[in-house]
Amino acid sequence: MKRLFSILLIITILIPLITTNVFAKNYKWTFVVTAYYSPLADQEYYLTGDYESEKRLNWQGIMWASGKGVFSWMLAAPKNYYFWTKIDLEWLWVWVVEDRWWAIVNAGNRWYSNDRIDVWVWYGDEWLRRALYWGKRTISGDIISDNTKVTLDYTKIPSPYWATNWLKKIPNIFNTGIWIKSEKSLIISLQKFLTEINVYSWEINGKYNNSLINLIYEFQIENALIRDWELYWAGYWGKATRALYLKKYLNWDFDKKETLVVDSIEKDKTESIDEYLQVFESSANSAEKIKLLQNLFIDLWFYSWELTWLYDDLIDPVYDYQLSEWIVSSIYSPWAGSYWPKTRAALKTTYDKYTENKDNLEEERLRVEKEKQQEELRKKELEEKYKQLEELSLKKAEEKISFIWTPKFWEISHSVRELQVTLNKLWYFNNKDTAIYWNITKQSIIAYQIDKNIIWSNQEFWAWIIWPMTKSALKNDLKDYFMNEIVNKELAGLDLNII
């Protein structure tokens, strides 16, 4: 009995080991293959933004599930592949299974139609580029004999620099707090960074000025990092502010502009007066309030761009309004560009006056808009007319030049007359058009060709020949002559039909 129990126990232990590797050797399989790497502390780029996060994403890059440290030729496979299974991947050579984790699954799981495996492609920037270039591919492979030699050639996976161009570098300003007494170089770095992401538009001078303080304070208020100005870290580039700025920066939030499809100065007219009242009650701390405020400033002619729902686009209009109402005296005033209680109170008074005279102002706005449209129409008509006149001038020039060819000495012909008339219009022939080709006409054509760099000097044996380049130059100059003639007649109010 004990013997039978022992046999059953051994079979129970061995069954998982026997059934784990269910693959026939030298059988063609199809895999979904991804690639990953291990980060280094001094890389130029990180997929997650920084070294520590990158390490966590890649399971520290130190030890695999088999218990071995990372090394070349290793790959992660689903759980039913036993460790040390060797797979010959098409044009990537032979790899060995040394790892498994929850995201590496068999076909039918996580929307994969084939078993997924993950290959490790070494350390650092170059190998990050290889992993990103590789992406996710479906390729063929063989489960091969365990005693097959492991080989690989990483250079078969390109490492182009464009693969990481879309990643963002993390400036050193995210590693330290910055305030009014910080080093000038740090403040300059912060100002440059904020300028690059289009949230700071003032002088880069290394001074932690009011513009910078207000900008950071607005960010803190809008994102509920602080409640009011009284807190001592208000406007300070501190840890929580840096962390949230970095998150938004890496998420490309500062590059997104979800604009409404509207004409440049046309406002959304769905808001009622009651809805506008809420913008005077608190700061513009939501997208809806910002849109209302932008519409309000359109009414007051301080804003003439698209409705972007972004306060960054309101800083200049708010500052212009503050100057007009003597709320601030310069851009260095503490509240310049900020939508504070004093500004809100003044704006409410201005808007109340606007509503009283709204009909007159709207009429004026429509008049200006109509004049603008008429000007655009006039401009379009003039452009079209100019194009027609230019075509007319070219047609006439081509007609005149078609009668010109190289004459013989003492030749008397209509062609010579057209040549003399043409050169006269271009100020190269100052005599009567006799239709006789002799020295004066010859010297005129030579002078013209020298000026046009068609010939180099009058000593050239064929200097008097009218070349194709000469006819082309004459045609262009004659076209300009006719065009000027048309314009002058138009300015004089004369008939434009000069053909």
Beta strands, then each sheet from edge to edge (+ up, - down):
strand 1: 27-38
strand 2: 74-76
strand 3: 86-89
strand 4: 93-99
strand 5: 115-123
strand 6: 136-144
sheet 1: 1+ 5+ 2- 4- 3+ 6- 1+
end
